[in-house]
């Protein structure tokens, strides 16, 4: 009898429940959305009960719509948004709304830590910079501004850990999500006593650390009634969404690299040790695969820049799309093909929301540079994709200093267009491979992690049963050579305007 794996991907906009058969086939998925409260300029919160309701609804919907016997689900596993702070009591009930990854309120708490440890030393312990994005700084904010909540807090959890607690009654986190708390000793895979001391946080408020494949418990009777799952179903921890995506994209051995292009984008590889950049431009995550790390660089606005272009400059293409029933991007891509490498001398800086890797510059702005009267519409469109890809190529070159990378898998909505994929191959000077499922990497990674956790699979190499490569793009040597001076000019343009951007921000 076929066994199934239920993977939940608890994202920022909603929860996606995905059912896979044990042989790696996607059986079905269902999404339930929820809201985010954005306020006070830099604050972002979600109601954790909305996560739970979404998990219950999507589980029931999948089971009923597919006619699956809940007893045939061998394991439930998770991928979830990272870098959050949800304070819960001893029963696992939320004491306040979750402060999610996008929240930047904890600037004073960042400074408190910096009074004791330099950015460089922090970076070499955690693999990340000390910023307001991470969990420990957010918990410090709760301590400083909501002391009653802090005192009542039994544990602080990330999204998937809260759902695991609801399903099993047990409080754990895995190494990848522990890493996203900002007080994690990356080399030893344990909480950093040094940073916790500097932060002035009670370490007992942090959950116990376990591998991602750890069986956290079984679905309780109460949880079974709420979700439609069978009581006693094993629950595997899973990992943070950025790291489960590494598994789902096949980045499970040293040098195996992938690029994810959605609204934001990142390049991640796998390595046997953390990769520390002298300028701290990249970060390193604890990998889900034992013995590996996931060095990474994430930029703010990738597909988001292309979407911005469509919505502002691409009104004509949007009209064409409405008339024909096709995508506006099809018409934009056709114009890109009429523009040469380098967009006829036009450079686009894709920093519409500031920038994380490789700039770490909140003041950075977007810019078209080098506009001339002979530039055509296709040049503007092409320059946007080139700018995003050249920014990602800087991240790739940092990783290449320590890891040999000659090919990569590309996933996400940006991988749908053949024009952009070939551009990536030429700018990255790497073979670009496109899998059959572009939007399921996190879910597949969670599913494989669950299967390994309960012994359904021997090891993570089973991901190759899930992944089929549909397209491969090989670098064009002439384009690779032509892009080299353009990449150098792209970098020079940012540094030439860096001080200008800072003045504009004031």
Secondary structure, DSSP 8 states (H G I E B T S, - for coil): ---EEEEEEE-SSEEEEEEEETTS-EEEEEEEE---EEETTTEEEE-HHHHHHHHHHHHHHHHHHHT--GGGEEEEEEEE--S-BEEE-TTS-BSS-EE-TT---THHHHHHHHTTS-HHHHHHHHSS---TTSHHHHHHHHHHH-HHHHHH-SEEE-HHHHHHHHHHS--EEEHHHHHTTT-EETTTTEE-HHHHHHHT--GGGB-EEE-TT-EEEE--HHHHHHH---TT-EEE--EEHHHHHHHHTT--STT-EEEEESSSEEEE--BSS----TT--SEEEE-SSTT-EEEEEEES-SHHHHHHHHHHTTHHHHHHHHHHSS-HHHHHHHHHTTS-TTGGG-EEEE-TT-B-TTT-BTT--EEEES--TT--HHHHHHHHHHHHHHHHHHHHHHHHTTS---EEEEESGGGG-HHHHHHHHHHHTSEEEEES-SS-HHHHHHHHHHHHHTTSSSSGGGHHHH--EEEEE---HHHHHHHHHHHHHHHHHHHHHHHHHHHHH-
